[in-house]
C-alpha cells in the first residue's frame, strides 16, 4: 500500500493541479460556467494527494524552511491575500444573501405588501416563533437580535409566514 501511495502521490497532485489551474483561469476570465463545480470539487480532491505528496517528500520539504526564499515566498503569499480580506464584505456575498440582508433591515409593516400578508399577521407569526419583541415598526434585525436568533432563523420564519398565506 505504501508503494502505491508513493507511486501516485506526485502524479495525482500534478494532474489535479493542472485541472484546477486551467478551470481556475477559465473561471477568472468569466468563461466556462460548468467548470465551477469541477474546479471546486477537484480542488477538494486535490487535498488528499497533496498531503500524500508532502508525506512522501517531507524531508526535502522541511529543508525549504531553513532557507530565506521560502520565508519570503510565504510572506508575499500572505500579503497578497490581505487586500481580498479587506475588500470583502457585502459586495462579495451572493446576490440572494445581499437581498436577504436588505430585507431584514425593513420592518414587518414595510415587508407586508411584498409578502402579501398583513403586518399584524407577520408580527403574530414572529411572536409565535419566539420573537417576543416583534412589532410592526421594528426592524427584523432588531427583532432577531432581541430574541438572540440569527438571520437565517428569521428568514425561515418569514418564508413560513409567506407559505401559510398561499
DSSP file (Angstrom, degrees, kcal/mol; ACC not computed):
  #  RESIDUE AA STRUCTURE BP1 BP2  ACC     N-H-->O    O-->H-N    N-H-->O    O-->H-N    TCO  KAPPA ALPHA  PHI   PSI    X-CA   Y-CA   Z-CA
    1    1 A X     >        0   0    0      0, 0.0     4,-2.4     0, 0.0     5,-0.2   0.000 360.0 360.0 360.0 -42.2    0.0    0.0    0.0
    2    2 A X  H  >  +     0   0    0      1,-0.2     4,-2.7     2,-0.2     5,-0.2   0.895 360.0  51.5 -61.7 -40.2    2.8    2.4    0.9
    3    3 A X  H  > S+     0   0    0      2,-0.2     4,-2.6     1,-0.2    -1,-0.2   0.901 108.6  51.7 -62.4 -40.6    4.4    1.8   -2.5
    4    4 A X  H  > S+     0   0    0      2,-0.2     4,-1.8     1,-0.2    -2,-0.2   0.924 111.6  46.4 -62.2 -44.8    1.1    2.6   -4.2
    5    5 A X  H  X S+     0   0    0     -4,-2.4     4,-1.9     1,-0.2    -2,-0.2   0.920 114.0  47.9 -63.9 -44.1    0.8    5.8   -2.3
    6    6 A X  H  X S+     0   0    0     -4,-2.7     4,-0.5     1,-0.2    -2,-0.2   0.889 111.8  51.3 -61.9 -38.8    4.4    6.8   -3.0
    7    7 A X  H  < S+     0   0    0     -4,-2.6     4,-0.4    -5,-0.2    -1,-0.2   0.850 121.5  29.3 -69.3 -35.0    4.0    5.9   -6.7
    8    8 A X  H  X S+     0   0    0     -4,-1.8     4,-2.5    -5,-0.1     5,-0.3   0.540  94.3  86.9-108.4  -7.9    0.8    8.0   -7.2
    9    9 A X  H  X S+     0   0    0     -4,-1.9     4,-2.1     1,-0.2    44,-0.3   0.956  98.0  37.0 -59.2 -53.1    1.0   10.9   -4.8
   10   10 A X  H  X S+     0   0    0     -4,-0.5     4,-2.6     2,-0.2     5,-0.2   0.925 117.5  49.6 -70.1 -45.1    3.1   13.3   -7.0
   11   11 A X  H  > S+     0   0    0     -4,-0.4     4,-2.9     1,-0.2     5,-0.2   0.916 113.8  46.6 -61.2 -40.5    1.4   12.3  -10.3
   12   12 A X  H  X S+     0   0    0     -4,-2.5     4,-2.7     2,-0.2     5,-0.3   0.915 112.0  50.7 -66.0 -41.5   -2.1   12.8   -8.8
   13   13 A X  H  X S+     0   0    0     -4,-2.1     4,-2.1    -5,-0.3    -2,-0.2   0.933 113.8  45.7 -59.1 -45.4   -1.1   16.1   -7.3
   14   14 A X  H  X S+     0   0    0     -4,-2.6     4,-2.4     2,-0.2    -2,-0.2   0.942 114.3  46.7 -64.3 -49.3    0.2   17.2  -10.6
   15   15 A X  H  X S+     0   0    0     -4,-2.9     4,-2.0     1,-0.2    -2,-0.2   0.929 115.8  43.7 -61.2 -47.5   -2.8   16.1  -12.6
   16   16 A X  H  X S+     0   0    0     -4,-2.7     4,-2.6     1,-0.2    -1,-0.2   0.864 112.1  54.1 -68.3 -34.9   -5.4   17.6  -10.3
   17   17 A X  H  X S+     0   0    0     -4,-2.1     4,-3.0    -5,-0.3    -1,-0.2   0.922 107.3  50.9 -63.7 -42.5   -3.4   20.8  -10.0
   18   18 A X  H  X S+     0   0    0     -4,-2.4     4,-2.6     2,-0.2     5,-0.2   0.921 112.2  46.3 -61.5 -44.0   -3.3   21.2  -13.8
   19   19 A X  H  X S+     0   0    0     -4,-2.0     4,-2.7     2,-0.2     5,-0.3   0.924 114.3  48.0 -63.5 -43.7   -7.1   20.7  -14.0
   20   20 A X  H  X S+     0   0    0     -4,-2.6     4,-2.2     2,-0.2    -2,-0.2   0.896 112.1  50.3 -63.2 -40.6   -7.6   23.1  -11.1
   21   21 A X  H  X S+     0   0    0     -4,-3.0     4,-2.2     2,-0.2    -2,-0.2   0.948 113.7  43.6 -62.4 -50.6   -5.2   25.6  -12.8
   22   22 A X  H  X S+     0   0    0     -4,-2.6     4,-2.3     1,-0.2    -2,-0.2   0.934 116.3  45.9 -64.9 -47.1   -7.0   25.5  -16.1
   23   23 A X  H  X S+     0   0    0     -4,-2.7     4,-2.4     1,-0.2    -1,-0.2   0.876 111.8  53.5 -65.1 -35.4  -10.5   25.6  -14.7
   24   24 A X  H  X S+     0   0    0     -4,-2.2     4,-2.2    -5,-0.3    -1,-0.2   0.894 108.7  48.6 -64.3 -40.3   -9.5   28.5  -12.4
   25   25 A X  H  X S+     0   0    0     -4,-2.2     4,-2.0     2,-0.2    -2,-0.2   0.925 111.5  49.8 -65.4 -44.3   -8.2   30.5  -15.3
   26   26 A X  H  <>S+     0   0    0     -4,-2.3     5,-2.8     1,-0.2    -2,-0.2   0.910 112.8  47.1 -60.9 -42.0  -11.4   29.9  -17.3
   27   27 A X  H ><5S+     0   0    0     -4,-2.4     3,-1.4     3,-0.2    -1,-0.2   0.881 108.5  55.9 -66.7 -37.1  -13.5   31.0  -14.3
   28   28 A X  H 3<5S+     0   0    0     -4,-2.2    -1,-0.2     1,-0.3    -2,-0.2   0.891 109.1  45.5 -62.2 -40.0  -11.3   34.0  -13.7
   29   29 A X  T 3<5S-     0   0    0     -4,-2.0    -1,-0.3     2,-0.2    -2,-0.2   0.278 120.2-111.8 -90.1  12.5  -11.9   35.3  -17.3
   30   30 A X  T < 5S+     0   0    0     -3,-1.4     2,-0.4     1,-0.2    -3,-0.2   0.806  78.7 114.2  66.8  35.3  -15.6   34.5  -16.9
   31   31 A X      < +     0   0    0     -5,-2.8    -1,-0.2     1,-0.2    -2,-0.2  -0.966  53.8  43.3-128.0 152.2  -15.9   31.6  -19.3
   32   32 A X    >   -     0   0    0     -2,-0.4     3,-2.1    -3,-0.1     4,-0.4   0.930  54.1-179.9  85.7  48.0  -16.7   28.0  -18.6
   33   33 A X  T >  S+     0   0    0      1,-0.3     3,-1.9     2,-0.2     4,-0.4   0.859  81.2  56.7 -47.5 -44.4  -19.6   28.2  -16.0
   34   34 A X  T >> S+     0   0    0      1,-0.3     4,-0.9     2,-0.2     3,-0.5   0.712  93.4  71.6 -64.0 -16.6  -19.9   24.4  -15.7
   35   35 A X  H <> S+     0   0    0     -3,-2.1     4,-3.5     1,-0.2    -1,-0.3   0.675  77.4  79.5 -71.9 -14.8  -16.2   24.4  -14.7
   36   36 A X  H <> S+     0   0    0     -3,-1.9     4,-2.8    -4,-0.4    -1,-0.2   0.939  95.9  43.3 -58.5 -48.0  -17.1   25.9  -11.4
   37   37 A X  H <> S+     0   0    0     -3,-0.5     4,-2.7    -4,-0.4     5,-0.4   0.912 115.3  49.3 -63.5 -42.8  -18.2   22.6  -10.0
   38   38 A X  H  X S+     0   0    0     -4,-0.9     4,-2.6     1,-0.2     5,-0.4   0.947 113.1  47.6 -59.0 -48.4  -15.2   20.8  -11.5
   39   39 A X  H  X S+     0   0    0     -4,-3.5     4,-1.5     1,-0.2    -2,-0.2   0.931 115.8  43.3 -60.3 -48.0  -12.9   23.4  -10.1
   40   40 A X  H  X S+     0   0    0     -4,-2.8     4,-1.4    -5,-0.2    -2,-0.2   0.947 119.0  41.0 -65.9 -49.3  -14.4   23.3   -6.6
   41   41 A X  H  X S+     0   0    0     -4,-2.7     4,-2.3     1,-0.2    -2,-0.2   0.916 116.1  47.3 -70.4 -43.3  -14.7   19.6   -6.2
   42   42 A X  H  X S+     0   0    0     -4,-2.6     4,-1.9    -5,-0.4    -1,-0.2   0.811 108.1  57.3 -70.5 -25.8  -11.4   18.6   -7.8
   43   43 A X  H  < S+     0   0    0     -4,-1.5     4,-0.5    -5,-0.4    -1,-0.2   0.864 108.3  47.5 -67.1 -34.6   -9.7   21.2   -5.7
   44   44 A X  H >< S+     0   0    0     -4,-1.4     3,-1.1     1,-0.2     4,-0.5   0.903 111.2  49.8 -69.9 -40.8  -11.1   19.4   -2.6
   45   45 A X  H >X S+     0   0    0     -4,-2.3     3,-0.9     1,-0.2     4,-0.8   0.843 100.3  67.4 -63.6 -32.7  -10.0   16.0   -4.0
   46   46 A X  H 3X S+     0   0    0     -4,-1.9     4,-2.1     1,-0.2    -1,-0.2   0.736  84.3  73.9 -60.1 -23.9   -6.5   17.6   -4.6
   47   47 A X  H <> S+     0   0    0     -3,-1.1     4,-2.6    -4,-0.5    -1,-0.2   0.916  92.8  52.0 -58.7 -45.3   -6.1   17.8   -0.8
   48   48 A X  H <> S+     0   0    0     -3,-0.9     4,-2.4    -4,-0.5     5,-0.2   0.956 112.7  41.3 -62.1 -53.7   -5.5   14.1   -0.4
   49   49 A X  H  X S+     0   0    0     -4,-0.8     4,-2.8     1,-0.2   -36,-0.2   0.857 113.4  56.3 -64.4 -29.8   -2.7   13.6   -3.0
   50   50 A X  H  X S+     0   0    0     -4,-2.1     4,-2.6     2,-0.2    -1,-0.2   0.940 108.7  45.8 -63.0 -46.0   -1.2   16.9   -1.8
   51   51 A X  H  X S+     0   0    0     -4,-2.6     4,-2.6     2,-0.2    -2,-0.2   0.914 114.1  48.9 -62.5 -42.4   -1.0   15.6    1.8
   52   52 A X  H  X S+     0   0    0     -4,-2.4     4,-2.8     2,-0.2    -2,-0.2   0.893 110.1  52.0 -63.0 -39.5    0.4   12.3    0.4
   53   53 A X  H  X S+     0   0    0     -4,-2.8     4,-2.0   -44,-0.3    -2,-0.2   0.916 110.7  47.6 -62.5 -43.6    2.9   14.3   -1.7
   54   54 A X  H  < S+     0   0    0     -4,-2.6    -2,-0.2     2,-0.2    -1,-0.2   0.922 112.5  49.1 -62.6 -43.5    4.0   16.2    1.4
   55   55 A X  H >< S+     0   0    0     -4,-2.6     3,-1.1     1,-0.2     4,-0.2   0.929 112.2  48.4 -61.0 -45.1    4.3   13.0    3.4
   56   56 A X  H 3< S+     0   0    0     -4,-2.8    -1,-0.2     1,-0.2    -2,-0.2   0.852 123.3  32.4 -62.8 -36.0    6.4   11.4    0.6
   57   57 A X  T 3X S+     0   0    0     -4,-2.0     4,-2.4    -5,-0.2    -1,-0.2  -0.088  79.1 130.0-114.3  32.1    8.7   14.4    0.4
   58   58 A X  H <> S+     0   0    0     -3,-1.1     4,-2.8     1,-0.2     5,-0.2   0.897  70.2  49.6 -59.2 -47.3    8.7   15.6    4.0
   59   59 A X  H  > S+     0   0    0      1,-0.2     4,-1.6    -4,-0.2    -1,-0.2   0.954 114.9  42.1 -62.0 -51.2   12.5   15.9    4.5
   60   60 A X  H  > S+     0   0    0      1,-0.2     4,-1.0     2,-0.2    -1,-0.2   0.892 114.3  54.6 -61.9 -35.4   13.1   17.9    1.3
   61   61 A X  H >X S+     0   0    0     -4,-2.4     3,-0.9     1,-0.2     4,-0.6   0.941 107.6  47.4 -62.3 -47.6   10.0   20.0    2.1
   62   62 A X  H >< S+     0   0    0     -4,-2.8     3,-0.7     1,-0.2     4,-0.3   0.796 102.1  65.9 -66.3 -25.9   11.2   20.9    5.6
   63   63 A X  H >< S+     0   0    0     -4,-1.6     3,-1.5     1,-0.2    -1,-0.2   0.840  91.4  63.7 -63.6 -31.2   14.6   21.8    4.2
   64   64 A X  H X< S+     0   0    0     -4,-1.0     3,-1.7    -3,-0.9     6,-0.5   0.850  93.9  61.6 -59.3 -33.1   13.0   24.7    2.3
   65   65 A X  T << S+     0   0    0     -3,-0.7    -1,-0.3    -4,-0.6    -2,-0.2   0.582  93.3  63.4 -74.3  -8.1   12.0   26.2    5.6
   66   66 A X  T <  S+     0   0    0     -3,-1.5     2,-0.3    -4,-0.3    -1,-0.3   0.444  96.1  76.3 -89.5  -0.7   15.7   26.6    6.5
   67   67 A X  S X> S-     0   0    0     -3,-1.7     4,-1.1    -4,-0.2     3,-0.6  -0.841  81.5-127.5-116.2 150.3   16.2   28.9    3.6
   68   68 A X  H 3> S+     0   0    0     -2,-0.3     4,-2.4     1,-0.2     5,-0.2   0.849 101.1  65.6 -62.9 -39.2   15.3   32.6    3.2
   69   69 A X  H 3> S+     0   0    0      1,-0.2     4,-2.7     2,-0.2    -1,-0.2   0.859 100.1  52.2 -56.9 -35.3   13.4   32.2   -0.1
   70   70 A X  H <> S+     0   0    0     -3,-0.6     4,-2.5    -6,-0.5    -1,-0.2   0.927 110.2  47.5 -66.4 -43.3   10.7   30.1    1.5
   71   71 A X  H  X S+     0   0    0     -4,-1.1     4,-2.3    -7,-0.2    -2,-0.2   0.898 113.9  47.9 -64.5 -39.1   10.1   32.6    4.2
   72   72 A X  H  X S+     0   0    0     -4,-2.4     4,-2.6     2,-0.2    -2,-0.2   0.923 111.5  50.4 -66.2 -43.5   10.0   35.4    1.6
   73   73 A X  H  X S+     0   0    0     -4,-2.7     4,-2.5    -5,-0.2    -2,-0.2   0.896 111.7  47.7 -62.2 -41.2    7.6   33.4   -0.6
   74   74 A X  H  X S+     0   0    0     -4,-2.5     4,-2.6     2,-0.2     5,-0.2   0.919 111.8  50.0 -66.0 -43.4    5.2   32.8    2.4
   75   75 A X  H  X S+     0   0    0     -4,-2.3     4,-2.5     1,-0.2    -2,-0.2   0.915 112.7  46.7 -61.6 -43.0    5.3   36.4    3.4
   76   76 A X  H  X S+     0   0    0     -4,-2.6     4,-2.2     2,-0.2    -2,-0.2   0.920 111.8  51.4 -64.6 -43.5    4.5   37.5   -0.2
   77   77 A X  H  X S+     0   0    0     -4,-2.5     4,-0.8     1,-0.2    -2,-0.2   0.918 112.9  44.5 -60.9 -44.9    1.7   34.9   -0.4
   78   78 A X  H >X S+     0   0    0     -4,-2.6     4,-1.0     1,-0.2     3,-0.9   0.920 112.0  52.9 -65.7 -43.4    0.1   36.1    2.8
   79   79 A X  H 3X S+     0   0    0     -4,-2.5     4,-0.6     1,-0.3     3,-0.4   0.860 104.0  57.1 -61.1 -35.9    0.5   39.8    1.8
   80   80 A X  H 3< S+     0   0    0     -4,-2.2     4,-0.4     1,-0.2    -1,-0.3   0.735 104.6  52.5 -68.7 -21.7   -1.2   39.1   -1.5
   81   81 A X  H XX S+     0   0    0     -3,-0.9     4,-1.6    -4,-0.8     3,-0.7   0.742  90.0  78.9 -83.7 -23.3   -4.3   37.8    0.3
   82   82 A X  H 3X S+     0   0    0     -4,-1.0     4,-2.5    -3,-0.4     3,-0.3   0.892  88.3  53.3 -56.7 -46.8   -4.7   40.8    2.6
   83   83 A X  H 3X S+     0   0    0     -4,-0.6     4,-2.1     1,-0.2    -1,-0.2   0.856 107.0  54.1 -59.3 -31.7   -6.4   43.1    0.0
   84   84 A X  H <> S+     0   0    0     -3,-0.7     4,-0.8    -4,-0.4    -1,-0.2   0.888 110.5  45.5 -68.5 -38.3   -9.0   40.4   -0.7
   85   85 A X  H  < S+     0   0    0     -4,-1.6     3,-0.3    -3,-0.3    -2,-0.2   0.892 113.7  49.3 -70.9 -38.5   -9.9   40.2    3.0
   86   86 A X  H  < S+     0   0    0     -4,-2.5    -2,-0.2     1,-0.2    -1,-0.2   0.855 113.1  47.1 -67.9 -33.6  -10.0   44.0    3.4
   87   87 A X  H  < S+     0   0    0     -4,-2.1    -1,-0.2    -5,-0.2     4,-0.2   0.613  91.2 105.0 -82.8 -12.5  -12.2   44.3    0.3
   88   88 A X     <  +     0   0    0     -4,-0.8     2,-0.3    -3,-0.3    -3,-0.0  -0.277  40.2 101.2 -71.1 159.1  -14.6   41.6    1.4
   89   89 A X  S >  S-     0   0    0      1,-0.0     3,-1.1     0, 0.0     4,-0.4  -0.960  91.9 -28.0 159.9-152.7  -18.0   42.5    2.7
   90   90 A X  G >  S+     0   0    0     -2,-0.3     3,-1.0     1,-0.3     8,-0.1   0.790 127.1  67.6 -64.5 -25.6  -21.5   42.5    1.3
   91   91 A X  G 3  S+     0   0    0      1,-0.3    -1,-0.3    -4,-0.2    -3,-0.1   0.849 101.6  47.1 -62.3 -31.8  -20.1   43.1   -2.2
   92   92 A X  G <  S+     0   0    0     -3,-1.1    -1,-0.3    -5,-0.1    -2,-0.2   0.502  93.4  98.4 -90.1  -2.2  -18.5   39.6   -2.2
   93   93 A X  S <  S-     0   0    0     -3,-1.0     5,-0.1    -4,-0.4    -3,-0.0  -0.525  88.1 -93.4 -81.9 151.4  -21.7   37.9   -0.9
   94   94 A X    >>  -     0   0    0     -2,-0.2     4,-2.1     1,-0.1     3,-0.9  -0.284  38.7-112.0 -58.9 149.8  -24.1   36.1   -3.3
   95   95 A X  H 3> S+     0   0    0      1,-0.3     4,-2.7     2,-0.2     5,-0.2   0.851 116.0  56.0 -55.6 -38.5  -26.9   38.4   -4.5
   96   96 A X  H 3> S+     0   0    0      1,-0.2     4,-2.2     2,-0.2    -1,-0.3   0.847 108.1  48.7 -66.0 -31.3  -29.6   36.4   -2.7
   97   97 A X  H <> S+     0   0    0     -3,-0.9     4,-2.7     2,-0.2    -1,-0.2   0.913 111.4  49.3 -71.7 -42.5  -27.7   36.9    0.6
   98   98 A X  H  X S+     0   0    0     -4,-2.1     4,-2.1     1,-0.2    -2,-0.2   0.920 112.6  48.6 -59.4 -43.1  -27.4   40.7   -0.1
   99   99 A X  H  X S+     0   0    0     -4,-2.7     4,-2.4     2,-0.2    -2,-0.2   0.926 110.8  49.8 -63.1 -45.9  -31.1   40.8   -0.9
  100  100 A X  H  X S+     0   0    0     -4,-2.2     4,-2.0     1,-0.2    -2,-0.2   0.916 110.3  50.2 -60.3 -43.9  -32.0   38.9    2.3
  101  101 A X  H  X S+     0   0    0     -4,-2.7     4,-0.6     1,-0.2    -1,-0.2   0.892 109.8  51.0 -62.9 -38.5  -29.9   41.2    4.4
  102  102 A X  H >< S+     0   0    0     -4,-2.1     3,-0.9     1,-0.2     4,-0.4   0.910 108.9  51.4 -64.5 -41.4  -31.5   44.2    2.8
  103  103 A X  H >< S+     0   0    0     -4,-2.4     3,-1.5     1,-0.2    37,-0.3   0.868 103.6  58.5 -62.9 -36.4  -35.0   42.8    3.6
  104  104 A X  H 3< S+     0   0    0     -4,-2.0    37,-2.0     1,-0.3    36,-0.3   0.663  94.6  64.8 -71.5 -14.2  -34.0   42.2    7.2
  105  105 A X  T << S+     0   0    0     -3,-0.9    -1,-0.3    -4,-0.6    -2,-0.2   0.682  95.4  79.6 -76.6 -17.1  -33.3   45.9    7.6
  106  106 A X  S <  S-     0   0    0     -3,-1.5    34,-2.5    -4,-0.4    35,-0.3  -0.122  80.4-117.8 -81.0-178.8  -37.0   46.5    6.9
  107  107 A X  B  >  -A  139   0A   0     32,-0.3     4,-2.4    33,-0.1     5,-0.2  -0.727  28.2-104.7-115.3 165.0  -39.9   46.2    9.3
  108  108 A X  H  > S+     0   0    0     30,-0.7     4,-1.7    27,-0.6    29,-0.2   0.883 122.8  54.8 -56.5 -37.1  -43.0   43.9    9.2
  109  109 A X  H  4 S+     0   0    0     27,-2.4     4,-0.5     1,-0.2    -1,-0.2   0.885 111.3  43.8 -64.3 -37.7  -45.0   47.0    8.0
  110  110 A X  H  4 S+     0   0    0     26,-0.4     4,-0.4    -3,-0.2     3,-0.2   0.844 117.7  43.9 -75.7 -34.0  -42.7   47.6    5.1
  111  111 A X  H  X S+     0   0    0     -4,-2.4     4,-2.4     1,-0.2     3,-0.4   0.672  91.2  85.3 -86.5 -17.2  -42.4   43.9    4.1
  112  112 A X  H  X>S+     0   0    0     -4,-1.7     5,-1.9     1,-0.2     4,-1.3   0.897  89.5  48.4 -54.3 -47.0  -46.1   43.1    4.4
  113  113 A X  H  45S+     0   0    0     -4,-0.5    -1,-0.2    -3,-0.2    -2,-0.1   0.865 111.5  51.3 -64.1 -32.3  -47.0   44.3    0.9
  114  114 A X  H  45S+     0   0    0     -4,-0.4    -2,-0.2    -3,-0.4    -1,-0.2   0.915 116.3  39.1 -68.4 -42.9  -44.1   42.3   -0.6
  115  115 A X  H  <5S-     0   0    0     -4,-2.4    -1,-0.2     2,-0.2    -2,-0.2   0.592 105.6-130.2 -81.4 -10.7  -45.2   39.1    1.2
  116  116 A X  T  <5S+     0   0    0     -4,-1.3     2,-0.3    -5,-0.3    -3,-0.2   0.908  70.7 118.6  58.2  43.8  -48.9   39.9    0.5
  117  117 A X  S   <S-     0   0    0     -5,-1.9    -1,-0.2    -6,-0.2    -2,-0.2  -0.996  74.1-101.7-137.1 137.7  -49.6   39.3    4.2
  118  118 A X    >>  -     0   0    0     -2,-0.3     4,-1.8     1,-0.1     3,-0.6  -0.326  28.6-125.0 -59.9 142.8  -50.9   41.8    6.7
  119  119 A X  H 3> S+     0   0    0      1,-0.3     4,-2.6     2,-0.2     5,-0.2   0.867 111.2  58.0 -57.1 -38.4  -48.2   43.2    9.0
  120  120 A X  H 3> S+     0   0    0      1,-0.2     4,-2.4     2,-0.2    -1,-0.3   0.865 105.0  50.7 -62.2 -35.2  -50.2   42.1   12.1
  121  121 A X  H <> S+     0   0    0     -3,-0.6     4,-2.3     2,-0.2    -1,-0.2   0.878 109.1  50.7 -69.7 -37.9  -50.1   38.5   10.8
  122  122 A X  H  X S+     0   0    0     -4,-1.8     4,-2.4     2,-0.2    -2,-0.2   0.940 112.1  47.3 -62.6 -46.5  -46.3   38.7   10.3
  123  123 A X  H  X S+     0   0    0     -4,-2.6     4,-2.7     1,-0.2    -2,-0.2   0.918 111.4  50.7 -62.1 -44.2  -45.9   40.0   13.9
  124  124 A X  H  X S+     0   0    0     -4,-2.4     4,-2.4     1,-0.2    -1,-0.2   0.902 111.2  48.6 -61.6 -41.2  -48.2   37.3   15.3
  125  125 A X  H  X S+     0   0    0     -4,-2.3     4,-1.4     2,-0.2    -1,-0.2   0.889 111.3  50.3 -65.6 -38.9  -46.2   34.6   13.4
  126  126 A X  H  <>S+     0   0    0     -4,-2.4     5,-2.8     2,-0.2    -2,-0.2   0.929 110.9  48.1 -65.2 -44.6  -42.9   36.1   14.7
  127  127 A X  H ><5S+     0   0    0     -4,-2.7     3,-1.6     1,-0.2    -2,-0.2   0.921 111.0  51.2 -60.9 -43.7  -44.2   36.1   18.3
  128  128 A X  H 3<5S+     0   0    0     -4,-2.4    -1,-0.2     1,-0.3    -2,-0.2   0.793 107.2  55.0 -63.8 -27.6  -45.4   32.5   17.9
  129  129 A X  T 3<5S-     0   0    0     -4,-1.4    -1,-0.3    -3,-0.2    -2,-0.2   0.370 132.1 -89.8 -88.3   5.1  -41.9   31.6   16.7
  130  130 A X  T < 5S+     0   0    0     -3,-1.6     2,-1.1    -4,-0.2    -3,-0.2   0.576  90.1 125.7 102.3  10.0  -40.3   33.0   19.8
  131  131 A X    > < +     0   0    0     -5,-2.8     3,-1.9     1,-0.2    -1,-0.1  -0.638  30.8 172.9 -99.1  74.5  -39.7   36.7   18.7
  132  132 A X  T 3  S+     0   0    0     -2,-1.1    -1,-0.2     1,-0.3    -5,-0.1   0.782  71.1  54.2 -57.5 -32.9  -41.5   38.1   21.8
  133  133 A X  T 3  S+     0   0    0     10,-0.2    -1,-0.3    -3,-0.2     2,-0.1   0.259  76.2 138.7 -88.7  13.9  -40.5   41.7   21.0
  134  134 A X    <   +     0   0    0     -3,-1.9     2,-0.3   -11,-0.1     5,-0.1  -0.357  23.1 168.7 -64.4 134.0  -41.8   41.7   17.5
  135  135 A X    >   -     0   0    0      3,-0.2     3,-1.5     4,-0.1   -27,-0.6  -0.974  45.1-113.5-142.8 154.6  -43.6   44.9   16.5
  136  136 A X  T 3  S+     0   0    0     -2,-0.3   -27,-2.4     1,-0.3   -26,-0.4   0.820 115.4  39.7 -59.0 -33.8  -44.9   46.2   13.1
  137  137 A X  T 3  S+     0   0    0    -29,-0.2     2,-0.4   -30,-0.1    -1,-0.3   0.125  93.9  97.1-107.8  21.0  -42.4   49.2   13.1
  138  138 A X  S <  S-     0   0    0     -3,-1.5   -30,-0.7     1,-0.0    -3,-0.2  -0.917  80.0-110.4-108.2 134.8  -39.3   47.4   14.5
  139  139 A X  B  >  -A  107   0A   0     -2,-0.4     4,-2.5   -32,-0.2   -32,-0.3  -0.248  18.9-122.8 -65.3 151.3  -36.7   46.1   12.0
  140  140 A X  H  > S+     0   0    0    -34,-2.5     4,-2.9   -36,-0.3     5,-0.2   0.858 112.5  58.2 -60.9 -36.0  -36.3   42.4   11.6
  141  141 A X  H  > S+     0   0    0    -37,-2.0     4,-2.5   -35,-0.3    -1,-0.2   0.927 109.2  43.8 -59.7 -45.1  -32.7   42.7   12.5
  142  142 A X  H  > S+     0   0    0    -38,-0.2     4,-2.8     2,-0.2     5,-0.2   0.915 113.2  51.4 -66.7 -43.5  -33.6   44.3   15.9
  143  143 A X  H  X S+     0   0    0     -4,-2.5     4,-1.4     1,-0.2   -10,-0.2   0.931 113.5  44.8 -59.3 -46.3  -36.4   41.7   16.5
  144  144 A X  H  <>S+     0   0    0     -4,-2.9     5,-2.7     2,-0.2     4,-0.3   0.909 112.9  51.1 -64.7 -42.7  -33.9   38.8   15.8
  145  145 A X  H ><5S+     0   0    0     -4,-2.5     3,-1.3    -5,-0.2    -2,-0.2   0.921 109.2  49.8 -62.2 -44.7  -31.2   40.4   17.9
  146  146 A X  H 3<5S+     0   0    0     -4,-2.8    -1,-0.2     1,-0.3    -2,-0.2   0.818 112.4  48.0 -63.9 -30.1  -33.5   40.9   20.9
  147  147 A X  T 3<5S-     0   0    0     -4,-1.4    -1,-0.3    -5,-0.2    -2,-0.2   0.435 111.7-123.5 -89.0   0.7  -34.7   37.2   20.5
  148  148 A X  T < 5 +     0   0    0     -3,-1.3     2,-0.3    -4,-0.3    -3,-0.2   0.886  67.8 132.4  57.0  42.3  -31.0   36.1   20.3
  149  149 A X      < -     0   0    0     -5,-2.7    -1,-0.2    -6,-0.1    -2,-0.1  -0.892  54.1-117.8-120.5 153.6  -31.7   34.4   17.0
  150  150 A X     >  -     0   0    0     -2,-0.3     4,-1.6    -3,-0.1     3,-0.3  -0.322  30.2-101.4 -87.3 172.6  -29.6   34.6   13.8
  151  151 A X  H  > S+     0   0    0      1,-0.2     4,-2.8     2,-0.2     5,-0.2   0.854 118.5  58.7 -61.2 -37.2  -30.7   36.0   10.4
  152  152 A X  H  > S+     0   0    0      1,-0.2     4,-2.3     2,-0.2    -1,-0.2   0.897 105.0  49.7 -62.3 -39.5  -31.2   32.5    8.9
  153  153 A X  H  > S+     0   0    0     -3,-0.3     4,-2.1     2,-0.2    -1,-0.2   0.903 111.7  49.3 -64.5 -40.1  -33.8   31.7   11.6
  154  154 A X  H  X S+     0   0    0     -4,-1.6     4,-2.5     2,-0.2    -2,-0.2   0.925 110.8  49.3 -65.0 -44.1  -35.6   35.0   10.9
  155  155 A X  H  X S+     0   0    0     -4,-2.8     4,-2.5     1,-0.2    -2,-0.2   0.900 110.0  51.5 -62.8 -40.8  -35.6   34.3    7.1
  156  156 A X  H  X S+     0   0    0     -4,-2.3     4,-2.0     2,-0.2    -1,-0.2   0.901 110.4  49.2 -62.3 -40.7  -37.0   30.8    7.7
  157  157 A X  H  X S+     0   0    0     -4,-2.1     4,-1.9     2,-0.2    -2,-0.2   0.918 112.0  47.8 -65.0 -43.3  -39.8   32.2    9.9
  158  158 A X  H  X S+     0   0    0     -4,-2.5     4,-2.1     1,-0.2    -2,-0.2   0.875 110.0  52.5 -66.4 -37.0  -40.7   34.9    7.2
  159  159 A X  H  X S+     0   0    0     -4,-2.5     4,-2.4     1,-0.2    -1,-0.2   0.892 108.5  51.1 -64.6 -38.2  -40.7   32.2    4.5
  160  160 A X  H  X S+     0   0    0     -4,-2.0     4,-2.3     2,-0.2    -2,-0.2   0.877 107.3  53.6 -66.2 -37.1  -43.1   30.1    6.6
  161  161 A X  H  X S+     0   0    0     -4,-1.9     4,-1.4     1,-0.2    -2,-0.2   0.932 111.3  45.6 -61.3 -45.3  -45.4   33.2    7.0
  162  162 A X  H  X S+     0   0    0     -4,-2.1     4,-0.9     1,-0.2    -2,-0.2   0.887 110.9  53.1 -65.9 -39.9  -45.4   33.6    3.2
  163  163 A X  H >< S+     0   0    0     -4,-2.4     3,-0.6     1,-0.2    -1,-0.2   0.889 107.1  51.6 -64.3 -39.1  -46.1   29.9    2.7
  164  164 A X  H 3< S+     0   0    0     -4,-2.3    -1,-0.2     1,-0.2    -2,-0.2   0.837 104.1  59.0 -65.1 -31.9  -49.0   29.9    5.0
  165  165 A X  H 3<        0   0    0     -4,-1.4    -1,-0.2     1,-0.3    -2,-0.2   0.761 360.0 360.0 -70.3 -23.9  -50.5   32.8    3.2
  166  166 A X    <<        0   0    0     -4,-0.9    -1,-0.3    -3,-0.6    -2,-0.2   0.457 360.0 360.0 -89.0 360.0  -50.6   30.8   -0.1
